Amino acid sequence: MSAKSESLEKLKDIVELRERIKRRKPDFVRQESWRYARVDESWRRPKGIDSKMRKEVKGWPAKVKIGYGGPKAAKGLHPSAYREVIVYNVDDLSKIKPEVEAARIAHVVGAKKRTEILRRAREMGIHVLNPGVLMEEKNGSGKSS
């Protein structure tokens, strides 16, 4: 097995471990979000002096704590086990290590530059996370006559 595939396999194992840990983690919800429609579910730390959730009373939802975190090695990894690198132009591709990093084309990049980036990435063997629709033909594509 080559060093490239070996390092990617290690990263895939770490991502799988992160997913297994994530499945066991509770859904952290904001206090009383199930009770009132006006209260969003997104997590907010309970701060009230008599708050059952802050006091961690049995039967109340779990609080966010450091112990629920995933493996440190998996931080910043895409589910495909590549590290994401944002690319704005063709020159940015030269800074990417294809064996462990993948390109994510920035949302501000237009169609013309995007096709150049995709063509160059294919030549260099770089994985692109958001390729989008390739412009195959400029004249008449998508139009029916």
N, CA, C and O atoms as a GROMACS GRO file, in nm:
protein
  580
    1MET      N    1   0.085  -0.118   0.000
    1MET     CA    2   0.000   0.000   0.000
    1MET      C    3   0.089   0.125   0.000
    1MET      O    4   0.185   0.133   0.077
    2SER      N    5   0.057   0.221  -0.086
    2SER     CA    6   0.140   0.342  -0.097
    2SER      C    7   0.115   0.434   0.022
    2SER      O    8   0.017   0.421   0.095
    3ALA      N    9   0.208   0.528   0.040
    3ALA     CA   10   0.197   0.622   0.153
    3ALA      C   11   0.074   0.711   0.138
    3ALA      O   12   0.011   0.748   0.237
    4LYS      N   13   0.039   0.744   0.012
    4LYS     CA   14  -0.077   0.829  -0.014
    4LYS      C   15  -0.206   0.761   0.032
    4LYS      O   16  -0.285   0.821   0.105
    5SER      N   17  -0.226   0.638  -0.010
    5SER     CA   18  -0.348   0.566   0.026
    5SER      C   19  -0.349   0.531   0.175
    5SER      O   20  -0.456   0.524   0.236
    6GLU      N   21  -0.231   0.509   0.232
    6GLU     CA   22  -0.223   0.477   0.374
    6GLU      C   23  -0.265   0.596   0.460
    6GLU      O   24  -0.338   0.579   0.558
    7SER      N   25  -0.220   0.716   0.424
    7SER     CA   26  -0.257   0.835   0.502
    7SER      C   27  -0.405   0.866   0.487
    7SER      O   28  -0.471   0.906   0.583
    8LEU      N   29  -0.459   0.846   0.365
    8LEU     CA   30  -0.602   0.870   0.343
    8LEU      C   31  -0.685   0.767   0.419
    8LEU      O   32  -0.792   0.801   0.471
    9GLU      N   33  -0.638   0.643   0.426
    9GLU     CA   34  -0.710   0.540   0.502
    9GLU      C   35  -0.714   0.573   0.650
    9GLU      O   36  -0.816   0.552   0.716
   10LYS      N   37  -0.603   0.626   0.704
   10LYS     CA   38  -0.600   0.669   0.844
   10LYS      C   39  -0.703   0.777   0.870
   10LYS      O   40  -0.776   0.773   0.969
   11LEU      N   41  -0.707   0.874   0.778
   11LEU     CA   42  -0.802   0.984   0.793
   11LEU      C   43  -0.946   0.934   0.782
   11LEU      O   44  -1.035   0.983   0.852
   12LYS      N   45  -0.970   0.836   0.694
   12LYS     CA   46  -1.105   0.779   0.681
   12LYS      C   47  -1.146   0.708   0.810
   12LYS      O   48  -1.263   0.715   0.850
   13ASP      N   49  -1.051   0.640   0.874
   13ASP     CA   50  -1.080   0.574   1.002
   13ASP      C   51  -1.116   0.678   1.109
   13ASP      O   52  -1.207   0.656   1.189
   14ILE      N   53  -1.045   0.789   1.109
   14ILE     CA   54  -1.072   0.896   1.206
   14ILE      C   55  -1.210   0.956   1.183
   14ILE      O   56  -1.284   0.984   1.278
   15VAL      N   57  -1.246   0.977   1.055
   15VAL     CA   58  -1.378   1.032   1.022
   15VAL      C   59  -1.487   0.934   1.063
   15VAL      O   60  -1.592   0.976   1.113
   16GLU      N   61  -1.464   0.805   1.042
   16GLU     CA   62  -1.562   0.703   1.082
   16GLU      C   63  -1.580   0.703   1.233
   16GLU      O   64  -1.692   0.690   1.283
   17LEU      N   65  -1.470   0.717   1.307
   17LEU     CA   66  -1.478   0.726   1.452
   17LEU      C   67  -1.560   0.848   1.494
   17LEU      O   68  -1.642   0.840   1.585
   18ARG      N   69  -1.536   0.961   1.428
   18ARG     CA   70  -1.612   1.082   1.457
   18ARG      C   71  -1.762   1.060   1.435
   18ARG      O   72  -1.844   1.106   1.515
   19GLU      N   73  -1.797   0.991   1.327
   19GLU     CA   74  -1.938   0.964   1.298
   19GLU      C   75  -2.000   0.871   1.403
   19GLU      O   76  -2.116   0.891   1.441
   20ARG      N   77  -1.924   0.771   1.449
   20ARG     CA   78  -1.976   0.681   1.553
   20ARG      C   79  -2.000   0.757   1.683
   20ARG      O   80  -2.102   0.736   1.749
   21ILE      N   81  -1.909   0.846   1.719
   21ILE     CA   82  -1.925   0.927   1.840
   21ILE      C   83  -2.045   1.020   1.826
   21ILE      O   84  -2.121   1.040   1.920
   22LYS      N   85  -2.060   1.077   1.707
   22LYS     CA   86  -2.168   1.172   1.680
   22LYS      C   87  -2.306   1.105   1.694
   22LYS      O   88  -2.402   1.168   1.740
   23ARG      N   89  -2.315   0.978   1.654
   23ARG     CA   90  -2.443   0.906   1.664
   23ARG      C   91  -2.488   0.888   1.809
   23ARG      O   92  -2.607   0.885   1.837
   24ARG      N   93  -2.392   0.877   1.901
   24ARG     CA   94  -2.424   0.856   2.042
   24ARG      C   95  -2.453   0.988   2.116
   24ARG      O   96  -2.504   0.987   2.227
   25LYS      N   97  -2.419   1.099   2.052
   25LYS     CA   98  -2.434   1.229   2.114
   25LYS      C   99  -2.582   1.270   2.117
   25LYS      O  100  -2.653   1.244   2.020
   26PRO      N  101  -2.629   1.332   2.225
   26PRO     CA  102  -2.769   1.375   2.228
   26PRO      C  103  -2.791   1.498   2.138
   26PRO      O  104  -2.696   1.566   2.099
   27ASP      N  105  -2.917   1.523   2.107
   27ASP     CA  106  -2.950   1.645   2.034
   27ASP      C  107  -2.956   1.758   2.136
   27ASP      O  108  -3.042   1.758   2.224
   28PHE      N  109  -2.865   1.851   2.125
   28PHE     CA  110  -2.861   1.961   2.220
   28PHE      C  111  -2.964   2.066   2.178
   28PHE      O  112  -2.948   2.130   2.074
   29VAL      N  113  -3.068   2.082   2.258
   29VAL     CA  114  -3.174   2.177   2.226
   29VAL      C  115  -3.181   2.287   2.331
   29VAL      O  116  -3.141   2.267   2.446
   30ARG      N  117  -3.230   2.400   2.291
   30ARG     CA  118  -3.244   2.513   2.382
   30ARG      C  119  -3.356   2.483   2.483
   30ARG      O  120  -3.457   2.420   2.450
   31GLN      N  121  -3.335   2.528   2.603
   31GLN     CA  122  -3.432   2.505   2.709
   31GLN      C  123  -3.569   2.563   2.672
   31GLN      O  124  -3.578   2.675   2.622
   32GLU      N  125  -3.675   2.484   2.696
   32GLU     CA  126  -3.814   2.521   2.670
   32GLU      C  127  -3.847   2.538   2.522
   32GLU      O  128  -3.955   2.588   2.489
   33SER      N  129  -3.757   2.499   2.432
   33SER     CA  130  -3.785   2.513   2.288
   33SER      C  131  -3.899   2.422   2.244
   33SER      O  132  -3.966   2.450   2.146
   34TRP      N  133  -3.920   2.313   2.316
   34TRP     CA  134  -4.028   2.220   2.285
   34TRP      C  135  -4.162   2.272   2.336
   34TRP      O  136  -4.267   2.221   2.299
   35ARG      N  137  -4.156   2.373   2.422
   35ARG     CA  138  -4.276   2.424   2.487
   35ARG      C  139  -4.336   2.544   2.416
   35ARG      O  140  -4.458   2.559   2.407
   36TYR      N  141  -4.249   2.631   2.364
   36TYR     CA  142  -4.295   2.754   2.301
   36TYR      C  143  -4.250   2.759   2.155
   36TYR      O  144  -4.133   2.735   2.125
   37ALA      N  145  -4.343   2.791   2.065
   37ALA     CA  146  -4.310   2.799   1.923
   37ALA      C  147  -4.215   2.914   1.894
   37ALA      O  148  -4.139   2.909   1.798
   38ARG      N  149  -4.219   3.019   1.977
   38ARG     CA  150  -4.135   3.136   1.953
   38ARG      C  151  -3.988   3.113   1.988
   38ARG      O  152  -3.902   3.191   1.950
   39VAL      N  153  -3.961   3.005   2.062
   39VAL     CA  154  -3.824   2.976   2.104
   39VAL      C  155  -3.764   2.874   2.007
   39VAL      O  156  -3.813   2.762   1.994
   40ASP      N  157  -3.657   2.916   1.939
   40ASP     CA  158  -3.590   2.832   1.840
   40ASP      C  159  -3.514   2.718   1.909
   40ASP      O  160  -3.476   2.732   2.026
   41GLU      N  161  -3.492   2.608   1.839
   41GLU     CA  162  -3.424   2.492   1.897
   41GLU      C  163  -3.274   2.511   1.908
   41GLU      O  164  -3.208   2.436   1.981
   42SER      N  165  -3.217   2.609   1.838
   42SER     CA  166  -3.071   2.623   1.836
   42SER      C  167  -3.017   2.647   1.976
   42SER      O  168  -3.076   2.722   2.054
   43TRP      N  169  -2.905   2.585   2.008
   43TRP     CA  170  -2.852   2.580   2.142
   43TRP      C  171  -2.819   2.717   2.199
   43TRP      O  172  -2.754   2.799   2.134
   44ARG      N  173  -2.866   2.741   2.321
   44ARG     CA  174  -2.826   2.857   2.401
   44ARG      C  175  -2.799   2.804   2.542
   44ARG      O  176  -2.872   2.718   2.591
   45ARG      N  177  -2.696   2.855   2.606
   45ARG     CA  178  -2.660   2.807   2.738
   45ARG      C  179  -2.765   2.850   2.841
   45ARG      O  180  -2.799   2.968   2.846
   46PRO      N  181  -2.817   2.757   2.922
   46PRO     CA  182  -2.914   2.795   3.025
   46PRO      C  183  -2.845   2.874   3.137
   46PRO      O  184  -2.743   2.830   3.190
   47LYS      N  185  -2.901   2.990   3.173
   47LYS     CA  186  -2.835   3.078   3.269
   47LYS      C  187  -2.920   3.114   3.391
   47LYS      O  188  -2.870   3.179   3.483
   48GLY      N  189  -3.044   3.073   3.394
   48GLY     CA  190  -3.131   3.112   3.504
   48GLY      C  191  -3.088   3.054   3.638
   48GLY      O  192  -3.029   2.946   3.643
   49ILE      N  193  -3.118   3.125   3.747
   49ILE     CA  194  -3.073   3.080   3.879
   49ILE      C  195  -3.144   2.953   3.925
   49ILE      O  196  -3.089   2.874   4.001
   50ASP      N  197  -3.266   2.933   3.878
   50ASP     CA  198  -3.342   2.813   3.916
   50ASP      C  199  -3.355   2.714   3.800
   50ASP      O  200  -3.434   2.620   3.808
   51SER      N  201  -3.280   2.735   3.695
   51SER     CA  202  -3.293   2.654   3.574
   51SER      C  203  -3.261   2.507   3.600
   51SER      O  204  -3.154   2.473   3.650
   52LYS      N  205  -3.357   2.421   3.567
   52LYS     CA  206  -3.339   2.276   3.585
   52LYS      C  207  -3.230   2.224   3.491
   52LYS      O  208  -3.154   2.133   3.525
   53MET      N  209  -3.225   2.282   3.374
   53MET     CA  210  -3.127   2.237   3.276
   53MET      C  211  -2.985   2.278   3.319
   53MET      O  212  -2.891   2.200   3.303
   54ARG      N  213  -2.970   2.398   3.372
   54ARG     CA  214  -2.838   2.442   3.420
   54ARG      C  215  -2.791   2.356   3.536
   54ARG      O  216  -2.672   2.324   3.547
   55LYS      N  217  -2.885   2.317   3.622
   55LYS     CA  218  -2.852   2.234   3.737
   55LYS      C  219  -2.836   2.086   3.701
   55LYS      O  220  -2.797   2.005   3.785
   56GLU      N  221  -2.867   2.053   3.576
   56GLU     CA  222  -2.857   1.916   3.523
   56GLU      C  223  -2.946   1.819   3.601
   56GLU      O  224  -2.902   1.712   3.643
   57VAL      N  225  -3.070   1.859   3.620
   57VAL     CA  226  -3.168   1.775   3.687
   57VAL      C  227  -3.203   1.657   3.596
   57VAL      O  228  -3.216   1.673   3.475
   58LYS      N  229  -3.218   1.540   3.656
   58LYS     CA  230  -3.252   1.420   3.582
   58LYS      C  231  -3.384   1.440   3.507
   58LYS      O  232  -3.480   1.495   3.562
   59GLY      N  233  -3.388   1.396   3.383
   59GLY     CA  234  -3.509   1.409   3.303
   59GLY      C  235  -3.508   1.530   3.210
   59GLY      O  236  -3.594   1.541   3.124
   60TRP      N  237  -3.411   1.619   3.227
   60TRP     CA  238  -3.400   1.736   3.140
   60TRP      C  239  -3.294   1.709   3.035
   60TRP      O  240  -3.204   1.628   3.057
   61PRO      N  241  -3.302   1.778   2.920
   61PRO     CA  242  -3.203   1.753   2.814
   61PRO      C  243  -3.060   1.782   2.858
   61PRO      O  244  -3.037   1.863   2.948
   62ALA      N  245  -2.966   1.716   2.794
   62ALA     CA  246  -2.824   1.732   2.827
   62ALA      C  247  -2.773   1.869   2.784
   62ALA      O  248  -2.821   1.929   2.688
   63LYS      N  249  -2.672   1.916   2.859
   63LYS     CA  250  -2.604   2.041   2.827
   63LYS      C  251  -2.481   2.012   2.741
   63LYS      O  252  -2.426   1.902   2.746
   64VAL      N  253  -2.441   2.109   2.664
   64VAL     CA  254  -2.319   2.096   2.584
   64VAL      C  255  -2.199   2.099   2.678
   64VAL      O  256  -2.187   2.189   2.762
   65LYS      N  257  -2.110   2.002   2.664
   65LYS     CA  258  -1.990   1.995   2.747
   65LYS      C  259  -1.872   1.948   2.662
   65LYS      O  260  -1.890   1.892   2.554
   66ILE      N  261  -1.752   1.973   2.713
   66ILE     CA  262  -1.631   1.939   2.640
   66ILE      C  263  -1.620   1.788   2.614
   66ILE      O  264  -1.560   1.748   2.513
   67GLY      N  265  -1.675   1.706   2.699
   67GLY     CA  266  -1.663   1.562   2.685
   67GLY      C  267  -1.736   1.503   2.567
   67GLY      O  268  -1.710   1.389   2.529
   68TYR      N  269  -1.828   1.579   2.506
   68TYR     CA  270  -1.902   1.530   2.391
   68TYR      C  271  -1.827   1.552   2.260
   68TYR      O  272  -1.875   1.510   2.155
   69GLY      N  273  -1.710   1.615   2.263
   69GLY     CA  274  -1.635   1.645   2.142
   69GLY      C  275  -1.583   1.521   2.073
   69GLY      O  276  -1.568   1.416   2.134
   70GLY      N  277  -1.555   1.534   1.945
   70GLY     CA  278  -1.501   1.424   1.866
   70GLY      C  279  -1.349   1.422   1.875
   70GLY      O  280  -1.290   1.501   1.949
   71PRO      N  281  -1.286   1.333   1.800
   71PRO     CA  282  -1.140   1.325   1.802
   71PRO      C  283  -1.075   1.452   1.748
   71PRO      O  284  -1.122   1.510   1.650
   72LYS      N  285  -0.968   1.493   1.811
   72LYS     CA  286  -0.898   1.616   1.771
   72LYS      C  287  -0.846   1.606   1.628
   72LYS      O  288  -0.844   1.705   1.555
   73ALA      N  289  -0.804   1.487   1.588
   73ALA     CA  290  -0.748   1.468   1.454
   73ALA      C  291  -0.854   1.485   1.345
   73ALA      O  292  -0.819   1.509   1.229
   74ALA      N  293  -0.982   1.475   1.381
   74ALA     CA  294  -1.089   1.487   1.282
   74ALA      C  295  -1.138   1.630   1.264
   74ALA      O  296  -1.222   1.656   1.178
   75LYS      N  297  -1.086   1.724   1.343
   75LYS     CA  298  -1.130   1.862   1.332
   75LYS      C  299  -1.096   1.917   1.195
   75LYS      O  300  -0.982   1.905   1.150
   76GLY      N  301  -1.191   1.976   1.129
   76GLY     CA  302  -1.169   2.038   0.998
   76GLY      C  303  -1.169   1.941   0.882
   76GLY      O  304  -1.146   1.982   0.768
   77LEU      N  305  -1.195   1.814   0.907
   77LEU     CA  306  -1.197   1.717   0.798
   77LEU      C  307  -1.336   1.711   0.735
   77LEU      O  308  -1.438   1.713   0.805
   78HIS      N  309  -1.339   1.704   0.604
   78HIS     CA  310  -1.463   1.684   0.529
   78HIS      C  311  -1.505   1.538   0.549
   78HIS      O  312  -1.419   1.454   0.574
   79PRO      N  313  -1.634   1.503   0.538
   79PRO     CA  314  -1.675   1.364   0.552
   79PRO      C  315  -1.605   1.267   0.455
   79PRO      O  316  -1.602   1.146   0.480
   80SER      N  317  -1.548   1.319   0.347
   80SER     CA  318  -1.473   1.235   0.254
   80SER      C  319  -1.330   1.211   0.302
   80SER      O  320  -1.252   1.146   0.232
   81ALA      N  321  -1.295   1.263   0.419
   81ALA     CA  322  -1.164   1.247   0.486
   81ALA      C  323  -1.056   1.337   0.429
   81ALA      O  324  -0.938   1.321   0.463
   82TYR      N  325  -1.092   1.431   0.342
   82TYR     CA  326  -0.996   1.529   0.292
   82TYR      C  327  -1.005   1.656   0.375
   82TYR      O  328  -1.111   1.688   0.430
   83ARG      N  329  -0.893   1.728   0.384
   83ARG     CA  330  -0.896   1.862   0.442
   83ARG      C  331  -0.942   1.958   0.333
   83ARG      O  332  -0.898   1.947   0.218
   84GLU      N  333  -1.029   2.052   0.368
   84GLU     CA  334  -1.081   2.145   0.269
   84GLU      C  335  -0.988   2.265   0.252
   84GLU      O  336  -0.940   2.322   0.350
   85VAL      N  337  -0.963   2.302   0.126
   85VAL     CA  338  -0.886   2.423   0.095
   85VAL      C  339  -0.970   2.503  -0.004
   85VAL      O  340  -1.007   2.454  -0.110
   86ILE      N  341  -1.000   2.627   0.033
   86ILE     CA  342  -1.081   2.712  -0.055
   86ILE      C  343  -0.992   2.766  -0.167
   86ILE      O  344  -0.882   2.816  -0.143
   87VAL      N  345  -1.043   2.755  -0.290
   87VAL     CA  346  -0.968   2.795  -0.408
   87VAL      C  347  -1.041   2.910  -0.477
   87VAL      O  348  -1.161   2.902  -0.505
   88TYR      N  349  -0.966   3.017  -0.504
   88TYR     CA  350  -1.022   3.134  -0.572
   88TYR      C  351  -0.978   3.144  -0.716
   88TYR      O  352  -1.047   3.203  -0.799
   89ASN      N  353  -0.861   3.087  -0.748
   89ASN     CA  354  -0.810   3.091  -0.885
   89ASN      C  355  -0.723   2.968  -0.912
   89ASN      O  356  -0.699   2.887  -0.823
   90VAL      N  357  -0.676   2.958  -1.036
   90VAL     CA  358  -0.599   2.841  -1.078
   90VAL      C  359  -0.467   2.830  -1.001
   90VAL      O  360  -0.422   2.719  -0.973
   91ASP      N  361  -0.407   2.943  -0.967
   91ASP     CA  362  -0.278   2.941  -0.895
   91ASP      C  363  -0.291   2.880  -0.756
   91ASP      O  364  -0.194   2.822  -0.705
   92ASP      N  365  -0.407   2.891  -0.693
   92ASP     CA  366  -0.427   2.835  -0.560
   92ASP      C  367  -0.417   2.682  -0.559
   92ASP      O  368  -0.390   2.622  -0.455
   93LEU      N  369  -0.439   2.620  -0.675
   93LEU     CA  370  -0.432   2.473  -0.683
   93LEU      C  371  -0.291   2.421  -0.658
   93LEU      O  372  -0.273   2.308  -0.613
   94SER      N  373  -0.190   2.502  -0.688
   94SER     CA  374  -0.052   2.458  -0.671
   94SER      C  375  -0.014   2.441  -0.523
   94SER      O  376   0.084   2.374  -0.492
   95LYS      N  377  -0.092   2.501  -0.432
   95LYS     CA  378  -0.064   2.492  -0.289
   95LYS      C  379  -0.127   2.370  -0.223
   95LYS      O  380  -0.107   2.345  -0.104
   96ILE      N  381  -0.204   2.295  -0.301
   96ILE     CA  382  -0.280   2.181  -0.246
   96ILE      C  383  -0.199   2.052  -0.257
   96ILE      O  384  -0.137   2.025  -0.360
   97LYS      N  385  -0.200   1.973  -0.148
   97LYS     CA  386  -0.140   1.839  -0.149
   97LYS      C  387  -0.251   1.739  -0.184
   97LYS      O  388  -0.337   1.713  -0.099
   98PRO      N  389  -0.252   1.684  -0.304
   98PRO     CA  390  -0.365   1.601  -0.350
   98PRO      C  391  -0.393   1.478  -0.265
   98PRO      O  392  -0.505   1.427  -0.265
   99GLU      N  393  -0.291   1.428  -0.191
   99GLU     CA  394  -0.313   1.304  -0.116
   99GLU      C  395  -0.398   1.325   0.009
   99GLU      O  396  -0.464   1.231   0.053
  100VAL      N  397  -0.398   1.446   0.067
  100VAL     CA  398  -0.475   1.468   0.190
  100VAL      C  399  -0.568   1.589   0.185
  100VAL      O  400  -0.650   1.608   0.275
  101GLU      N  401  -0.556   1.673   0.081
  101GLU     CA  402  -0.638   1.793   0.073
  101GLU      C  403  -0.725   1.791  -0.052
  101GLU      O  404  -0.687   1.736  -0.155
  102ALA      N  405  -0.843   1.853  -0.040
  102ALA     CA  406  -0.934   1.865  -0.153
  102ALA      C  407  -0.970   2.011  -0.170
  102ALA      O  408  -0.970   2.089  -0.074
  103ALA      N  409  -1.001   2.049  -0.294
  103ALA     CA  410  -1.034   2.188  -0.324
  103ALA      C  411  -1.183   2.212  -0.310
  103ALA      O  412  -1.264   2.128  -0.351
  104ARG      N  413  -1.218   2.325  -0.254
  104ARG     CA  414  -1.356   2.374  -0.255
  104ARG      C  415  -1.352   2.508  -0.326
  104ARG      O  416  -1.288   2.602  -0.278
  105ILE      N  417  -1.420   2.517  -0.440
  105ILE     CA  418  -1.418   2.641  -0.518
  105ILE      C  419  -1.504   2.744  -0.446
  105ILE      O  420  -1.618   2.717  -0.410
  106ALA      N  421  -1.448   2.864  -0.426
  106ALA     CA  422  -1.516   2.970  -0.354
  106ALA      C  423  -1.645   3.010  -0.426
  106ALA      O  424  -1.654   3.000  -0.548
  107HIS      N  425  -1.743   3.054  -0.350
  107HIS     CA  426  -1.873   3.086  -0.410
  107HIS      C  427  -1.869   3.211  -0.496
  107HIS      O  428  -1.961   3.234  -0.576
  108VAL      N  429  -1.766   3.292  -0.483
  108VAL     CA  430  -1.757   3.415  -0.563
  108VAL      C  431  -1.696   3.390  -0.700
  108VAL      O  432  -1.693   3.481  -0.783
  109VAL      N  433  -1.647   3.268  -0.726
  109VAL     CA  434  -1.584   3.236  -0.854
  109VAL      C  435  -1.692   3.216  -0.960
  109VAL      O  436  -1.789   3.144  -0.939
  110GLY      N  437  -1.672   3.282  -1.076
  110GLY     CA  438  -1.768   3.273  -1.186
  110GLY      C  439  -1.749   3.146  -1.267
  110GLY      O  440  -1.660   3.066  -1.240
  111ALA      N  441  -1.837   3.128  -1.368
  111ALA     CA  442  -1.839   3.006  -1.448
  111ALA      C  443  -1.713   2.988  -1.531
  111ALA      O  444  -1.663   2.876  -1.544
  112LYS      N  445  -1.661   3.096  -1.588
  112LYS     CA  446  -1.543   3.087  -1.674
  112LYS      C  447  -1.422   3.039  -1.594
  112LYS      O  448  -1.353   2.946  -1.636
  113LYS      N  449  -1.395   3.103  -1.481
  113LYS     CA  450  -1.280   3.066  -1.399
  113LYS      C  451  -1.301   2.929  -1.336
  113LYS      O  452  -1.206   2.853  -1.316
  114ARG      N  453  -1.427   2.896  -1.303
  114ARG     CA  454  -1.459   2.766  -1.243
  114ARG      C  455  -1.421   2.653  -1.338
  114ARG      O  456  -1.364   2.553  -1.294
  115THR      N  457  -1.453   2.668  -1.467
  115THR     CA  458  -1.418   2.562  -1.564
  115THR      C  459  -1.267   2.548  -1.576
  115THR      O  460  -1.216   2.436  -1.591
  116GLU      N  461  -1.194   2.660  -1.571
  116GLU     CA  462  -1.047   2.654  -1.576
  116GLU      C  463  -0.992   2.580  -1.454
  116GLU      O  464  -0.902   2.496  -1.465
  117ILE      N  465  -1.047   2.613  -1.337
  117ILE     CA  466  -1.003   2.549  -1.213
  117ILE      C  467  -1.031   2.399  -1.218
  117ILE      O  468  -0.946   2.319  -1.180
  118LEU      N  469  -1.150   2.361  -1.265
  118LEU     CA  470  -1.186   2.219  -1.272
  118LEU      C  471  -1.097   2.144  -1.370
  118LEU      O  472  -1.055   2.031  -1.342
  119ARG      N  473  -1.067   2.206  -1.486
  119ARG     CA  474  -0.980   2.141  -1.585
  119ARG      C  475  -0.840   2.119  -1.528
  119ARG      O  476  -0.783   2.011  -1.542
  120ARG      N  477  -0.786   2.221  -1.464
  120ARG     CA  478  -0.651   2.213  -1.406
  120ARG      C  479  -0.647   2.113  -1.289
  120ARG      O  480  -0.550   2.039  -1.274
  121ALA      N  481  -0.752   2.111  -1.208
  121ALA     CA  482  -0.758   2.018  -1.094
  121ALA      C  483  -0.762   1.874  -1.143
  121ALA      O  484  -0.702   1.786  -1.082
  122ARG      N  485  -0.832   1.849  -1.252
  122ARG     CA  486  -0.838   1.714  -1.308
  122ARG      C  487  -0.700   1.671  -1.355
  122ARG      O  488  -0.660   1.556  -1.336
  123GLU      N  489  -0.626   1.764  -1.419
  123GLU     CA  490  -0.490   1.733  -1.466
  123GLU      C  491  -0.396   1.702  -1.349
  123GLU      O  492  -0.312   1.613  -1.359
  124MET      N  493  -0.412   1.776  -1.239
  124MET     CA  494  -0.324   1.760  -1.123
  124MET      C  495  -0.367   1.647  -1.031
  124MET      O  496  -0.294   1.612  -0.938
  125GLY      N  497  -0.484   1.590  -1.055
  125GLY     CA  498  -0.535   1.481  -0.971
  125GLY      C  499  -0.587   1.528  -0.837
  125GLY      O  500  -0.578   1.456  -0.737
  126ILE      N  501  -0.643   1.649  -0.834
  126ILE     CA  502  -0.697   1.707  -0.710
  126ILE      C  503  -0.848   1.684  -0.706
  126ILE      O  504  -0.918   1.708  -0.804
  127HIS      N  505  -0.895   1.638  -0.592
  127HIS     CA  506  -1.039   1.615  -0.571
  127HIS      C  507  -1.108   1.750  -0.547
  127HIS      O  508  -1.062   1.828  -0.463
  128VAL      N  509  -1.217   1.777  -0.619
  128VAL     CA  510  -1.294   1.901  -0.601
  128VAL      C  511  -1.425   1.866  -0.533
  128VAL      O  512  -1.499   1.780  -0.581
  129LEU      N  513  -1.453   1.932  -0.421
  129LEU     CA  514  -1.570   1.898  -0.340
  129LEU      C  515  -1.700   1.953  -0.399
  129LEU      O  516  -1.806   1.893  -0.380
  130ASN      N  517  -1.692   2.066  -0.468
  130ASN     CA  518  -1.814   2.126  -0.525
  130ASN      C  519  -1.795   2.161  -0.672
  130ASN      O  520  -1.785   2.278  -0.707
  131PRO      N  521  -1.788   2.059  -0.760
  131PRO     CA  522  -1.761   2.087  -0.900
  131PRO      C  523  -1.875   2.160  -0.971
  131PRO      O  524  -1.850   2.239  -1.062
  132GLY      N  525  -2.000   2.136  -0.932
  132GLY     CA  526  -2.113   2.200  -0.999
  132GLY      C  527  -2.132   2.144  -1.138
  132GLY      O  528  -2.085   2.034  -1.168
  133VAL      N  529  -2.203   2.219  -1.222
  133VAL     CA  530  -2.230   2.175  -1.359
  133VAL      C  531  -2.120   2.229  -1.449
  133VAL      O  532  -2.093   2.349  -1.450
  134LEU      N  533  -2.058   2.141  -1.523
  134LEU     CA  534  -1.954   2.182  -1.617
  134LEU      C  535  -2.016   2.247  -1.740
  134LEU      O  536  -2.121   2.206  -1.788
  135MET      N  537  -1.948   2.348  -1.789
  135MET     CA  538  -1.994   2.410  -1.913
  135MET      C  539  -1.931   2.334  -2.030
  135MET      O  540  -1.816   2.359  -2.066
  136GLU      N  541  -2.006   2.242  -2.088
  136GLU     CA  542  -1.957   2.157  -2.195
  136GLU      C  543  -1.947   2.238  -2.326
  136GLU      O  544  -1.842   2.242  -2.391
  137GLU      N  545  -2.057   2.302  -2.360
  137GLU     CA  546  -2.060   2.382  -2.482
  137GLU      C  547  -2.115   2.519  -2.448
  137GLU      O  548  -2.214   2.530  -2.375
  138LYS      N  549  -2.052   2.620  -2.499
  138LYS     CA  550  -2.100   2.756  -2.469
  138LYS      C  551  -2.214   2.794  -2.562
  138LYS      O  552  -2.304   2.868  -2.521
  139ASN      N  553  -2.213   2.745  -2.686
  139ASN     CA  554  -2.315   2.786  -2.781
  139ASN      C  555  -2.435   2.692  -2.779
  139ASN      O  556  -2.426   2.576  -2.818
  140GLY      N  557  -2.547   2.747  -2.731
  140GLY     CA  558  -2.673   2.674  -2.738
  140GLY      C  559  -2.696   2.569  -2.632
  140GLY      O  560  -2.794   2.496  -2.642
  141SER      N  561  -2.612   2.555  -2.533
  141SER     CA  562  -2.637   2.452  -2.432
  141SER      C  563  -2.753   2.494  -2.346
  141SER      O  564  -2.759   2.609  -2.300
  142GLY      N  565  -2.846   2.404  -2.323
  142GLY     CA  566  -2.961   2.431  -2.239
  142GLY      C  567  -3.078   2.495  -2.312
  142GLY      O  568  -3.186   2.511  -2.256
  143LYS      N  569  -3.058   2.532  -2.438
  143LYS     CA  570  -3.166   2.594  -2.515
  143LYS      C  571  -3.219   2.493  -2.614
  143LYS      O  572  -3.142   2.421  -2.678
  144SER      N  573  -3.349   2.489  -2.628
  144SER     CA  574  -3.409   2.399  -2.725
  144SER      C  575  -3.461   2.481  -2.842
  144SER      O  576  -3.524   2.586  -2.823
  145SER      N  577  -3.435   2.433  -2.966
  145SER     CA  578  -3.482   2.507  -3.082
  145SER      C  579  -3.586   2.431  -3.157
  145SER      O  580  -3.637   2.479  -3.258
   0.00000   0.00000   0.00000
